[in-house]
């Protein structure tokens, strides 16, 4: 997996093409999960 910080975001990618995007905000930690279906 690849983890990196960019503009306050932590992005973690996995081999299946999905990724997790997490960001700390004033309202508390915010996490958005994105995924793609493998063709």
PDB file with SEQRES, HELIX, SHEET and CRYST1 records, atoms N, CA, C and O in Angstrom:
SEQRES   1 A   39  UNK UNK UNK UNK UNK UNK UNK UNK UNK UNK UNK UNK UNK          
SEQRES   2 A   39  UNK UNK UNK UNK UNK UNK UNK UNK UNK UNK UNK UNK UNK          
SEQRES   3 A   39  UNK UNK UNK UNK UNK UNK UNK UNK UNK UNK UNK UNK UNK          
SHEET    1 AA1 4 UNK A   2  UNK A   6  0                                        
SHEET    2 AA1 4 UNK A   9  UNK A  13 -1                                        
SHEET    3 AA1 4 UNK A  19  UNK A  25 -1                                        
SHEET    4 AA1 4 UNK A  28  UNK A  34 -1                                        
CRYST1    1.000    1.000    1.000  90.00  90.00  90.00 P 1           1          
ATOM      1  N   UNK A   1       0.846  -1.202   0.000  1.00  0.00           N  
ATOM      2  CA  UNK A   1       0.000   0.000   0.000  1.00  0.00           C  
ATOM      3  C   UNK A   1       0.880   1.249   0.000  1.00  0.00           C  
ATOM      4  O   UNK A   1       2.026   1.229   0.449  1.00  0.00           O  
ATOM      5  N   UNK A   2       0.318   2.313  -0.508  1.00  0.00           N  
ATOM      6  CA  UNK A   2       1.041   3.576  -0.549  1.00  0.00           C  
ATOM      7  C   UNK A   2       0.297   4.580   0.317  1.00  0.00           C  
ATOM      8  O   UNK A   2      -0.902   4.797   0.144  1.00  0.00           O  
ATOM      9  N   UNK A   3       1.011   5.183   1.241  1.00  0.00           N  
ATOM     10  CA  UNK A   3       0.391   6.205   2.090  1.00  0.00           C  
ATOM     11  C   UNK A   3       1.159   7.499   1.922  1.00  0.00           C  
ATOM     12  O   UNK A   3       2.390   7.501   1.929  1.00  0.00           O  
ATOM     13  N   UNK A   4       0.451   8.581   1.773  1.00  0.00           N  
ATOM     14  CA  UNK A   4       1.138   9.855   1.612  1.00  0.00           C  
ATOM     15  C   UNK A   4       0.245  10.972   2.123  1.00  0.00           C  
ATOM     16  O   UNK A   4      -0.980  10.860   2.142  1.00  0.00           O  
ATOM     17  N   UNK A   5       0.899  12.058   2.540  1.00  0.00           N  
ATOM     18  CA  UNK A   5       0.149  13.219   3.000  1.00  0.00           C  
ATOM     19  C   UNK A   5       0.157  14.264   1.897  1.00  0.00           C  
ATOM     20  O   UNK A   5       1.205  14.545   1.316  1.00  0.00           O  
ATOM     21  N   UNK A   6      -0.987  14.832   1.609  1.00  0.00           N  
ATOM     22  CA  UNK A   6      -1.082  15.858   0.580  1.00  0.00           C  
ATOM     23  C   UNK A   6      -2.175  16.848   0.973  1.00  0.00           C  
ATOM     24  O   UNK A   6      -3.342  16.476   1.093  1.00  0.00           O  
ATOM     25  N   UNK A   7      -1.801  18.089   1.170  1.00  0.00           N  
ATOM     26  CA  UNK A   7      -2.761  19.140   1.507  1.00  0.00           C  
ATOM     27  C   UNK A   7      -3.630  18.762   2.705  1.00  0.00           C  
ATOM     28  O   UNK A   7      -4.823  19.063   2.731  1.00  0.00           O  
ATOM     29  N   UNK A   8      -3.027  18.101   3.695  1.00  0.00           N  
ATOM     30  CA  UNK A   8      -3.780  17.741   4.888  1.00  0.00           C  
ATOM     31  C   UNK A   8      -4.564  16.447   4.749  1.00  0.00           C  
ATOM     32  O   UNK A   8      -5.257  16.034   5.679  1.00  0.00           O  
ATOM     33  N   UNK A   9      -4.456  15.811   3.597  1.00  0.00           N  
ATOM     34  CA  UNK A   9      -5.166  14.556   3.388  1.00  0.00           C  
ATOM     35  C   UNK A   9      -4.208  13.384   3.479  1.00  0.00           C  
ATOM     36  O   UNK A   9      -3.059  13.471   3.046  1.00  0.00           O  
ATOM     37  N   UNK A  10      -4.683  12.304   4.036  1.00  0.00           N  
ATOM     38  CA  UNK A  10      -3.912  11.064   4.042  1.00  0.00           C  
ATOM     39  C   UNK A  10      -4.584  10.108   3.066  1.00  0.00           C  
ATOM     40  O   UNK A  10      -5.750   9.749   3.229  1.00  0.00           O  
ATOM     41  N   UNK A  11      -3.832   9.705   2.056  1.00  0.00           N  
ATOM     42  CA  UNK A  11      -4.388   8.822   1.042  1.00  0.00           C  
ATOM     43  C   UNK A  11      -3.720   7.458   1.116  1.00  0.00           C  
ATOM     44  O   UNK A  11      -2.493   7.359   1.102  1.00  0.00           O  
ATOM     45  N   UNK A  12      -4.516   6.424   1.194  1.00  0.00           N  
ATOM     46  CA  UNK A  12      -3.990   5.067   1.221  1.00  0.00           C  
ATOM     47  C   UNK A  12      -4.618   4.299   0.064  1.00  0.00           C  
ATOM     48  O   UNK A  12      -5.840   4.206  -0.054  1.00  0.00           O  
ATOM     49  N   UNK A  13      -3.756   3.753  -0.781  1.00  0.00           N  
ATOM     50  CA  UNK A  13      -4.258   3.005  -1.940  1.00  0.00           C  
ATOM     51  C   UNK A  13      -3.978   1.520  -1.747  1.00  0.00           C  
ATOM     52  O   UNK A  13      -2.998   1.135  -1.110  1.00  0.00           O  
ATOM     53  N   UNK A  14      -4.851   0.701  -2.305  1.00  0.00           N  
ATOM     54  CA  UNK A  14      -4.589  -0.736  -2.251  1.00  0.00           C  
ATOM     55  C   UNK A  14      -4.476  -1.257  -3.682  1.00  0.00           C  
ATOM     56  O   UNK A  14      -4.749  -0.534  -4.640  1.00  0.00           O  
ATOM     57  N   UNK A  15      -4.076  -2.502  -3.812  1.00  0.00           N  
ATOM     58  CA  UNK A  15      -3.804  -3.070  -5.131  1.00  0.00           C  
ATOM     59  C   UNK A  15      -5.040  -3.223  -6.002  1.00  0.00           C  
ATOM     60  O   UNK A  15      -4.922  -3.389  -7.216  1.00  0.00           O  
ATOM     61  N   UNK A  16      -6.227  -3.171  -5.401  1.00  0.00           N  
ATOM     62  CA  UNK A  16      -7.445  -3.396  -6.176  1.00  0.00           C  
ATOM     63  C   UNK A  16      -7.954  -2.111  -6.814  1.00  0.00           C  
ATOM     64  O   UNK A  16      -8.969  -2.120  -7.510  1.00  0.00           O  
ATOM     65  N   UNK A  17      -7.251  -1.006  -6.578  1.00  0.00           N  
ATOM     66  CA  UNK A  17      -7.667   0.248  -7.199  1.00  0.00           C  
ATOM     67  C   UNK A  17      -8.563   1.071  -6.305  1.00  0.00           C  
ATOM     68  O   UNK A  17      -8.963   2.177  -6.672  1.00  0.00           O  
ATOM     69  N   UNK A  18      -8.886   0.544  -5.130  1.00  0.00           N  
ATOM     70  CA  UNK A  18      -9.676   1.331  -4.186  1.00  0.00           C  
ATOM     71  C   UNK A  18      -8.750   2.188  -3.344  1.00  0.00           C  
ATOM     72  O   UNK A  18      -7.548   1.933  -3.276  1.00  0.00           O  
ATOM     73  N   UNK A  19      -9.301   3.188  -2.712  1.00  0.00           N  
ATOM     74  CA  UNK A  19      -8.464   4.002  -1.844  1.00  0.00           C  
ATOM     75  C   UNK A  19      -9.283   4.648  -0.742  1.00  0.00           C  
ATOM     76  O   UNK A  19     -10.495   4.832  -0.859  1.00  0.00           O  
ATOM     77  N   UNK A  20      -8.587   4.982   0.324  1.00  0.00           N  
ATOM     78  CA  UNK A  20      -9.226   5.584   1.491  1.00  0.00           C  
ATOM     79  C   UNK A  20      -8.676   6.987   1.661  1.00  0.00           C  
ATOM     80  O   UNK A  20      -7.462   7.190   1.660  1.00  0.00           O  
ATOM     81  N   UNK A  21      -9.567   7.950   1.805  1.00  0.00           N  
ATOM     82  CA  UNK A  21      -9.146   9.341   1.945  1.00  0.00           C  
ATOM     83  C   UNK A  21      -9.595   9.830   3.314  1.00  0.00           C  
ATOM     84  O   UNK A  21     -10.786   9.817   3.625  1.00  0.00           O  
ATOM     85  N   UNK A  22      -8.648  10.258   4.122  1.00  0.00           N  
ATOM     86  CA  UNK A  22      -8.976  10.704   5.477  1.00  0.00           C  
ATOM     87  C   UNK A  22      -8.431  12.100   5.692  1.00  0.00           C  
ATOM     88  O   UNK A  22      -7.341  12.433   5.227  1.00  0.00           O  
ATOM     89  N   UNK A  23      -9.200  12.917   6.403  1.00  0.00           N  
ATOM     90  CA  UNK A  23      -8.743  14.278   6.669  1.00  0.00           C  
ATOM     91  C   UNK A  23      -9.217  14.721   8.040  1.00  0.00           C  
ATOM     92  O   UNK A  23     -10.347  14.443   8.440  1.00  0.00           O  
ATOM     93  N   UNK A  24      -8.345  15.412   8.752  1.00  0.00           N  
ATOM     94  CA  UNK A  24      -8.741  15.962  10.049  1.00  0.00           C  
ATOM     95  C   UNK A  24      -9.359  17.327   9.822  1.00  0.00           C  
ATOM     96  O   UNK A  24      -8.773  18.178   9.154  1.00  0.00           O  
ATOM     97  N   UNK A  25     -10.544  17.534  10.378  1.00  0.00           N  
ATOM     98  CA  UNK A  25     -11.210  18.824  10.222  1.00  0.00           C  
ATOM     99  C   UNK A  25     -11.521  19.415  11.578  1.00  0.00           C  
ATOM    100  O   UNK A  25     -11.360  18.750  12.601  1.00  0.00           O  
ATOM    101  N   UNK A  26     -11.965  20.658  11.594  1.00  0.00           N  
ATOM    102  CA  UNK A  26     -12.286  21.324  12.858  1.00  0.00           C  
ATOM    103  C   UNK A  26     -13.470  20.640  13.539  1.00  0.00           C  
ATOM    104  O   UNK A  26     -13.636  20.737  14.755  1.00  0.00           O  
ATOM    105  N   UNK A  27     -14.282  19.956  12.754  1.00  0.00           N  
ATOM    106  CA  UNK A  27     -15.445  19.263  13.305  1.00  0.00           C  
ATOM    107  C   UNK A  27     -15.111  17.845  13.723  1.00  0.00           C  
ATOM    108  O   UNK A  27     -16.000  17.070  14.075  1.00  0.00           O  
ATOM    109  N   UNK A  28     -13.828  17.502  13.685  1.00  0.00           N  
ATOM    110  CA  UNK A  28     -13.428  16.137  14.018  1.00  0.00           C  
ATOM    111  C   UNK A  28     -12.900  15.443  12.773  1.00  0.00           C  
ATOM    112  O   UNK A  28     -12.968  15.995  11.675  1.00  0.00           O  
ATOM    113  N   UNK A  29     -12.378  14.242  12.940  1.00  0.00           N  
ATOM    114  CA  UNK A  29     -11.832  13.507  11.799  1.00  0.00           C  
ATOM    115  C   UNK A  29     -12.922  13.158  10.788  1.00  0.00           C  
ATOM    116  O   UNK A  29     -14.013  12.728  11.164  1.00  0.00           O  
ATOM    117  N   UNK A  30     -12.625  13.344   9.524  1.00  0.00           N  
ATOM    118  CA  UNK A  30     -13.567  13.014   8.458  1.00  0.00           C  
ATOM    119  C   UNK A  30     -12.924  11.949   7.583  1.00  0.00           C  
ATOM    120  O   UNK A  30     -11.761  12.069   7.197  1.00  0.00           O  
ATOM    121  N   UNK A  31     -13.676  10.922   7.278  1.00  0.00           N  
ATOM    122  CA  UNK A  31     -13.133   9.850   6.454  1.00  0.00           C  
ATOM    123  C   UNK A  31     -14.099   9.558   5.312  1.00  0.00           C  
ATOM    124  O   UNK A  31     -15.296   9.364   5.526  1.00  0.00           O  
ATOM    125  N   UNK A  32     -13.566   9.532   4.114  1.00  0.00           N  
ATOM    126  CA  UNK A  32     -14.381   9.193   2.950  1.00  0.00           C  
ATOM    127  C   UNK A  32     -13.723   8.002   2.269  1.00  0.00           C  
ATOM    128  O   UNK A  32     -12.511   7.992   2.051  1.00  0.00           O  
ATOM    129  N   UNK A  33     -14.517   7.013   1.938  1.00  0.00           N  
ATOM    130  CA  UNK A  33     -13.951   5.828   1.309  1.00  0.00           C  
ATOM    131  C   UNK A  33     -14.448   5.739  -0.129  1.00  0.00           C  
ATOM    132  O   UNK A  33     -15.636   5.896  -0.412  1.00  0.00           O  
ATOM    133  N   UNK A  34     -13.512   5.484  -1.015  1.00  0.00           N  
ATOM    134  CA  UNK A  34     -13.852   5.368  -2.426  1.00  0.00           C  
ATOM    135  C   UNK A  34     -13.364   4.021  -2.924  1.00  0.00           C  
ATOM    136  O   UNK A  34     -12.360   3.502  -2.437  1.00  0.00           O  
ATOM    137  N   UNK A  35     -14.058   3.462  -3.878  1.00  0.00           N  
ATOM    138  CA  UNK A  35     -13.628   2.178  -4.421  1.00  0.00           C  
ATOM    139  C   UNK A  35     -14.061   2.049  -5.868  1.00  0.00           C  
ATOM    140  O   UNK A  35     -15.038   2.663  -6.298  1.00  0.00           O  
ATOM    141  N   UNK A  36     -13.328   1.250  -6.607  1.00  0.00           N  
ATOM    142  CA  UNK A  36     -13.693   0.998  -8.003  1.00  0.00           C  
ATOM    143  C   UNK A  36     -13.861  -0.499  -8.187  1.00  0.00           C  
ATOM    144  O   UNK A  36     -13.132  -1.296  -7.596  1.00  0.00           O  
ATOM    145  N   UNK A  37     -14.812  -0.864  -8.997  1.00  0.00           N  
ATOM    146  CA  UNK A  37     -15.005  -2.280  -9.273  1.00  0.00           C  
ATOM    147  C   UNK A  37     -13.975  -2.717 -10.308  1.00  0.00           C  
ATOM    148  O   UNK A  37     -13.734  -2.022 -11.295  1.00  0.00           O  
ATOM    149  N   UNK A  38     -13.380  -3.866 -10.070  1.00  0.00           N  
ATOM    150  CA  UNK A  38     -12.383  -4.372 -11.016  1.00  0.00           C  
ATOM    151  C   UNK A  38     -13.106  -4.938 -12.228  1.00  0.00           C  
ATOM    152  O   UNK A  38     -14.076  -5.684 -12.091  1.00  0.00           O  
ATOM    153  N   UNK A  39     -12.632  -4.582 -13.403  1.00  0.00           N  
ATOM    154  CA  UNK A  39     -13.270  -5.058 -14.632  1.00  0.00           C  
ATOM    155  C   UNK A  39     -12.766  -6.463 -14.940  1.00  0.00           C  
ATOM    156  O   UNK A  39     -13.174  -7.061 -15.936  1.00  0.00           O  
TER     157      UNK A  39                                                      
END                                                                             
